[in-house]
């Protein structure tokens, strides 16, 4: 599991990340009563790379997927008009 310290990217073993998540959740639940720094669910999800493709939704719904800049300009224009 990669993580960054400064500019360097390091990798830790999955078992260590899982143990850290379990300890973090225990401390969050019983000591600090705040959100954990690393949750077990987050560690489990980060174990595998996941890629998502919106092509099927774009094709079925007919909604074009524009760039962020185009959408930002459209939103600003709408806000100015309103």
C-alpha positions in Angstrom: 0.0 0.0 0.0 1.7 3.2 -1.1 1.8 6.4 1.0 3.7 9.6 0.8 6.1 11.1 3.3 7.2 14.5 1.8 8.2 13.8 -1.8 9.1 10.2 -1.3 6.5 7.4 -1.9 6.8 4.4 0.4 4.9 1.1 0.4 3.9 -0.9 3.5 2.7 -4.5 3.7 -1.0 -5.1 3.7 -1.0 -6.8 7.1 0.6 -3.8 8.7 -1.9 -1.4 7.1 -4.7 -3.7 8.3 -3.3 -3.8 11.9 -2.9 0.0 11.8 -6.6 0.3 10.7 -7.8 -2.0 13.5 -5.8 -0.1 16.2 -6.9 3.3 14.7 -10.6 2.2 14.9 -10.2 0.9 18.4 -8.6 4.2 19.6 -11.2 6.2 17.8 -14.1 4.2 19.2 -13.0 3.9 22.8 -10.5 6.7 23.5 -10.8 9.8 21.3 -14.4 9.4 20.1 -13.4 10.9 16.7 -13.0 9.5 13.2 -10.1 7.0 12.8 -7.1 8.0 10.9 -7.2 4.8 9.0 -10.4 2.7 8.9 -10.5 -1.0 8.2 -12.9 -0.5 5.3 -10.5 2.1 3.8 -7.6 -0.2 4.1 -9.5 -3.1 2.5 -10.7 -0.9 -0.3 -7.1 0.4 -0.9 -5.7 -3.1 -1.3 -6.7 -3.4 -4.9 -6.5 -0.8 -7.7 -9.9 0.2 -9.0 -10.8 1.9 -12.2 -14.1 3.3 -13.1 -15.4 4.1 -16.6 -18.5 6.3 -17.1 -18.9 5.5 -20.8 -21.9 3.2 -20.2 -23.7 5.9 -18.2 -22.9 8.6 -20.8 -24.2 6.3 -23.6 -27.4 5.2 -21.8 -28.3 8.6 -20.3 -27.0 10.7 -23.2 -25.3 13.1 -20.8 -22.0 14.4 -22.3 -19.1 14.4 -20.0 -17.3 17.8 -20.3 -14.1 18.9 -18.8 -14.0 20.5 -15.4 -13.1 23.9 -16.9 -16.1 23.9 -19.3 -18.4 23.0 -16.4 -16.9 25.7 -14.2 -17.4 28.4 -16.9 -21.0 27.2 -17.4 -21.6 27.4 -13.6 -20.1 30.9 -13.3 -22.3 32.1 -16.3 -25.4 30.6 -14.7 -24.6 32.3 -11.3 -24.1 35.6 -13.0 -27.4 35.4 -14.8 -29.3 34.4 -11.6 
